[in-house]
Amino acid sequence: MKVILKNIDVFHPAQKLNKKNTDILIEDGVITETGSLSEKKYADAEVYDFTGKVAVPGFFDMHVHLREPGREDEETVVSGCNAAASGGFTGIACMPNTEPAIDSAEVVEFVKKQANNHLVEVKVIAAATVGRKGEIISPMAELHEAGVVGFSDDGAAIKTAGILKRALEYSRMYNLPVIEHCEDESIAGGSMNEGLNSTMLGLPPIPSVAEDLIVMRDILLSEYTGGRIHIAHISTRKSVEMVREAKAKGLKVTAEVTPHHFALTDDAVKTYDTNTKMNPPLRTKEDVEEILKGLKDGTIDCIASDHAPHSAEEKEAEFEHAPNGITGLETEIGLALTELLHKNILTLEEVVNKMAINPRKVLDLPVPTFEARQQANITILDLNEIWTVDLSRSKSKSKNSPFDKRLLTGRAVAVVNNKKMFYQDKFIEL
C-alpha cells in the first residue's frame, strides 16, 4: 500500500532536517521518498494532507505503567498502547510493578506478546530485584537475553546501597541503566510535599530531602561502579542541582521529569482532589523553577508521563488513603507544548530531543529517521491547535488526571509506525 503525507513540515534535530511544506511517500510502512512528489506518484496512493503540521521522529515515553499482568481492571497492555497512540507516541517502556512483578523472562515474553503487532512498540523495563523486594538481584542475564531495556524497582528505591551496588555492577555488563524511584522510605510515607501547604491542609508530609538523599546515594554509587543511573520523575530543586553537578563530572547519570512536576505545584492539593496525589508529590514553586532551568540547560534529559492508571473506586477515597499516580499519556505532549514551547522555555528542537531522541538514547534504542528505506516511525504535531482535555474520550481504562477540562495549545494529530497510522481517532493499516 502507498500512502503520501502531503504538504507537511519535516523536522528532525539529529538529522539536521527542517523541510517546509514537503511530501513523504510511504510504501508498506517504509519511507521510500521525501520531497516534492510528482503527480504520477499520487496516482495509486492514499493521500493525507497535513498542511501546517510538523512530522517529527516518533515520540517515546520511557516511564509507563500498563498494570498487566495483575490489574487489568485499571489498564491492559493494549489499552495503554491505544492511549499512547492517541497521545502521540509510537513507543513506550513499561515499568515492572505488576502482579507478578516483571522479574523473569516468562513475564517479559507475556507483556511483549500482548503488544504484538500494535502500532505502539512496547519495550520492557524489568525489576532490579526479585519481586521488587530489594533483597536479591533479579536474573539480569536472563532478562537481558529476553530483551529488557533497563532495570528498576519502580515505586520504591532499591532498598540498600549494597544491593544497588551489585545491581549497577551487573547492569553495567549489558550497558543498561538502573532506573530509580528516589525516596528514602524511612522519612517519607506521607501524602504530599512537606511545607506550608501540608501544615495548612493537615496532611502527612513527604519531605523533599527524602528524594535528595537517594539521589545523592545513587550518584555516588554510579561514580564508584561506573554503572548507569537514571533518576525517574525528578521533582526537587536539590536533586536537579546534584544531577547537574554529576553531569559536569562526566558521570553516567541521566534524569527525566513528568509534565505534572513542571506544570503544577503543591498549591493544586488545596482542592483535596486525589488526582493531585502522586509520588513524588507535587512540590513548590522554587522546585518547579529549578526543574525548568534543568530542562533548559540539559540537566534533565527526558520528559516522561509516569502514566499510572487507577480505578475510580480507589481514587474516590480520603486523600491519605487514595493511591498515588495519574494517567498522562494523552496529556503529556499538550502540556509540554503549552508549558514549555509556547512559554519559550524550550525550543521545538529541545522538545523533540527530550521526547523522541533522548529517551531512546538512555535505553540504548535506535532513533527513527526520515531516510529512505527506513520504517516510518513518525509523530505528527499541530503546534498551535487549541483544545480542551476531555477524559471521557480517553483511550485508557482509567481517567485519574487533574488535567480534565484544561485548555492546552498544541497536540499530536497522528502517529505512524509498524505499518499502521492512528489518525482521526482510528487505526489505519498502511
Order of alpha helices (4+ residues) and beta strands (2+ residues): beta-beta-beta-alpha-beta-beta-beta-alpha-beta-alpha-beta-alpha-beta-alpha-beta-beta-alpha-beta-alpha-beta-alpha-beta-alpha-alpha-beta-alpha-alpha-alpha-alpha-beta-beta-beta-beta
